[in-house]
Amino acid sequence: MCGFVSMVGMGFGCFVGFIRRGGFGDALLDFMYSLRNYFDVFMHRLGLFDLTMEKGSGLIKELLSRSRFNEPFFMLINIMEAHSPYLPSDLGDDLYNSVIADWILNRGVDVDVVNALRLRYGLHAGFAVERAIEIVHDLSRYLDNTLFIVTSDHGELLGDGGLGHGYFLRNGLLRVPFWVRWPGWFRVPRQLDRS
């Protein structure tokens, strides 16, 4: 877990902890991920890489391409590409959060910012779907013996009934993708219509 935390800037403390416990391989991997994160932030600030679009699914694809699973396994992959921040100029989500705060406090909303967020959200959601398909494809050698479930924890409101996502029920939050693929050998039970 510590190694993955380092990707968001906690690298040195984890690195030292791994060394103290004798985990030199983990320490080296942690150090490499930390360097990569700093490089990605640097490239983002130069405008050469959009860190708001690529939020870790590329790393997941890399790890899966090097992994082989011989025993039964459970895997949960959380693709964050459809989550904020959306705007390349708003890496810390400050603008996004202030627009939501203004809406909550009924202080009006900057329509131009909401429109920019709406446009970028569509791009992010499309990218997340592409990455999910690529990841399922990368795991395709396990398809015949695997139950795959692809879904989302929530949608995002961008002026369509509110802003952001919170403790309220709206279509834009509830209507999310849901795809199930049963193992090839499993006979899917049919539900009876009891109406």
Stockholm file with secondary structure:
# STOCKHOLM 1.0

chainA/1-195         MCGFVSMVGMGFGCFVGFIRRGGFGDALLDFMYSLRNYFDVFMHRLGLFDLTMEKGSGLIKELLSRSRFNEPFFMLINIMEAHSPYLPSDLGDDLYNSVIADWILNRGVDVDVVNALRLRYGLHAGFAVERAIEIVHDLSRYLDNTLFIVTSDHGELLGDGGLGHGYFLRNGLLRVPFWVRWPGWFRVPRQLDRS
#=GR chainA/1-195 SS CHHHHGGGTTHHHHHHHHHHTTCHHHHHHHHHHHHHHHHHHHHHHTTSSCTTTCSSHHHHHHHHHHCCCCSCCCCCCCCCTTSSCCSTTCTTCHHHHHHHHHHHTTSCCCHHHHHHHHHHHHHHHHHHHHHHHHHHHHTGGGGGGCCEEEECSCCCEESSSSEECCSSCCHHHHCCCEEEECCTTCCCCCCCCCC
#=GC SS_cons         CHHHHGGGTTHHHHHHHHHHTTCHHHHHHHHHHHHHHHHHHHHHHTTSSCTTTCSSHHHHHHHHHHCCCCSCCCCCCCCCTTSSCCSTTCTTCHHHHHHHHHHHTTSCCCHHHHHHHHHHHHHHHHHHHHHHHHHHHHTGGGGGGCCEEEECSCCCEESSSSEECCSSCCHHHHCCCEEEECCTTCCCCCCCCCC
//
